[in-house]
Amino acid sequence: MSSAATYETLVSGHLLEIRDVRRRPVAARAWDTTPRPALVTGIESGPVRVEVGLFQAPFDVDGEGWDEAAEVSVLAGPGGVVVVGAGDAGSDARRIGVGGGPHRLQVYARGRALAPGAIASDVVETYRVFAWPAPLAPPAVLLRSRDAAPNLVSFIGPAGMGGLVSDGDTDDAHRRPETFR
């Protein structure tokens, strides 16, 4: 791993945004989803802990201590990507310096089922987002514990909510995050 950072960010509206991801034209999409992924948190708002890192190649899933894991592709802008809550500007120290082009993100979560819908004052959820250069590919669920909350990864587009990555659960009626900014 070439770089890593751990930090806290404030979530609102159940979303942890993956910013600075380019929108792909409809004709260039490899699968039928809206183009910008976000992580769906269990808490409505409050602090969460995030760890981000950059790898040069794929790696084995390390599910030890995590409730769930998924993979999703992004087409990153030249400045890389940052994973932050809606009210966080995302400092450069938190940026995954992936450079421009297609990358794969492996995302992990724990604690999303501990306080669902709560407005938290302390950290109850932790996320890990690791990236590496890779061709665009469909999203995939890698790990899901029995106690995991539904719908870890959501796709946000200009019209709002899109497809969800989960283990067969595509009912997103209980969550309507804001349009991705």
Secondary structure as UniProt FT lines:
FT   STRAND          3..12
FT   TURN            13..14
FT   STRAND          15..19
FT   HELIX           26..28
FT   STRAND          36..40
FT   STRAND          45..54
FT   TURN            64..65
FT   STRAND          68..76
FT   TURN            78..79
FT   STRAND          81..85
FT   TURN            86..87
FT   HELIX           92..94
FT   STRAND          101..110
FT   TURN            112..114
FT   TURN            116..117
FT   STRAND          126..133
FT   STRAND          140..144
FT   TURN            146..147
FT   STRAND          153..157
FT   TURN            158..159
FT   STRAND          160..165
FT   TURN            173..174
//
